[in-house]
Each structure stands twice: as structure tokens, then as C-alpha cells.
Amino acid sequence: MWLELQIFGFRALWSPYFLLFVIGLGVAYFLVTGPYRHKFGGTDKPTSKQQVMFYIAIFLLYVVKGAPIDLLSHIMLTAHMVQMAIYYLVFPILVIKGIPTWIWKKVIGAPIIKPLFNLLTKPLISLLLFNALFSIYHIPGIFDFAKSNPIAHTTISLVILAAAFIVWWPILSPIKEMDTMRPLVKIGYIFANGVLITPACVLIIFADHPLFAAYSQDGAWLQALALCVPGEVLEGISFSISGPEMFSPMSTVEDQQLGGIIMKIMQEITYGILLGRIFFKWFNQESLRVDPIPADIRN
């Protein structure tokens, strides 16, 4: 497969401009949270753990949006689902935990953002918002439209990403005043997330025919490729590429089913890790509590 992908060229495979953007994010984080933090009203530097989380986050951002996985996501639904799982489930968690609290307070406390953020991060709203947007995006007609229009593709991707940050905020908020959910409620919240995202995965897994034109029809597939392959390169090779199956050992339906399975598995792993973290933190806190001595024993 790797040799066949070389036909698309260096820019399509490695997205050098996006790499510069990601490096810029890393440099900005270092400067704003480090030597220049006092100019932005900052206090403490981020901990080593926070720095590691943020830099892992932007590394993963490049991996799924700039490295060959991004190109493969326009060829195979399996790669698309790996991309979605990391981009919407893992990346936001690492960013929320990696950015210092004082930055979050400044961003969320902005007059325009604060009332909207307070509304959207209400647990029921955040649950429905993210899972509805994710499911609607994978309706075949909408999915194919997003894959054929660069403006729609970028807009939809950023809107769902914003919803992903919002859905994680109620259980991961680094701002103590906003971390109001009890541990058992957080556990129920994560279970609800898992239930709501399941129908979209199930429909993809059990479909017995190709759902998305972007992975099965030559014209739609080439339009999708145009989102990440330079026009002059795609024009020069379009006559020699027959379709997605040229780059994959699987049929379109098999690729589609595997994509749905991978999305569900990665979602379960992510949610399971969060569940374990919340449960054991709550359990340890409860075990440290000392029950009062009964009155009859004191007497």
C-alpha cells in the first residue's frame, strides 16, 4: 500500500504547511505559558504532566490531520474512523488537561463566550449536541457533501471538534467552580455517551452495501481526494487510478464494516479509561473518610 500512495506526492502525504501550523501551536504554547506568561496575566507555569499532554495532543493532531492517515482517510473508511476517534475523542481530552487553568479562565470568561459556554456545557445539552452532530455527519448524503466541498468539510470538522471539547468539559473541567458533577453522575454521563454514539457505528458495521459515494464512486472519490491532493497532481494521475480498492486489500463493504468496528472499539477504550480514572479517584476519596464513632461506643 505504501508504495502505491507515493503516487500522490510529498505534499499530499505529509502536509508540510499543516506541519508548520502545528509547530507554531507548540511554540505559542511554550511562549505564552513560559517566558511571556506574565504579559498574558499568567501565574504558574504548566506542570510537566500538562506540558507532556499538550505536546502529545498536537503531535496526534499532525498524525491524523497532516500525516498519511489524512490522505488514507479519503481512500478508506477505516482510516477515516481512526482519524475521527483520535481527533474527537482523544485530542480534546489532552488539550483540556494540558492547558493551564488560568488560560481557560481567560478564554471562557470572555463576555461573548461565557454565556454560550455555560449553556452548551450543561450535561444534557453537551451530550445531545456532540452525539447528534457526529451521527448526522455520518448520514451518507451529508457525509458525501462534506467530502466534496472544502469549505463544508473544514466547517463541519471544526464544529464537531468544538462540540467534542464541550462534551468532555463537564467531567474534565480544570476550573473547580465548573467541576460540579458528582463522580457517580460522571460515570452515568460517560455511559450515556457510549449509548448515544452506538447507533451510528452499528448502522455502518451492519450495512451490507457501500453507504458512502466518497468511497465507492469514482467521481465522488476523486472529489474527496481533491481535499488533500494538490489539483495539478490529481489531474495528472486521475487516468491511472481506478478507485479506492486499488490501494486496499479489502472490498469497500469490508473496509466500511471494519471502520465502524474500529470506531466503536476506540470509543470503548477511551470511555473505559475515563471511567476507571473517575471511579478509582472517587473510591480512594471515599476510603479515606473516617466514619464518626457511634455514641454508644463513646459512652
Buried (B, 14 or more C-beta within 10 A) or exposed (E): EEEEBEBBBEBBBBBEEBEEBBEEBBEEBBEBBEEEBEEEEBEEEBEEEBBBBBBBBBEBBBBBBBBBBBBBBBBBBBBBBBBBBBBBBBBBBBBBBBBBBBBBBBEBEEEEEEEEBEEBBEBEBBBBBBBEBBBEBBBBEEBBBBBBBEEEBEEBBEEBBBBBBBBBBBBBBBEEEBEEBEBEBBBEBBEBBBEBBBEBBEBBBEBEEBBBBBBBBEEBBBBBBBBBBBEEBBEEBEEEBEBBBEBBEBEBBBBBBBBBBBBBEBBBEBBEEBBEEBBEEBEEEEEEEEEEEEEEEEE
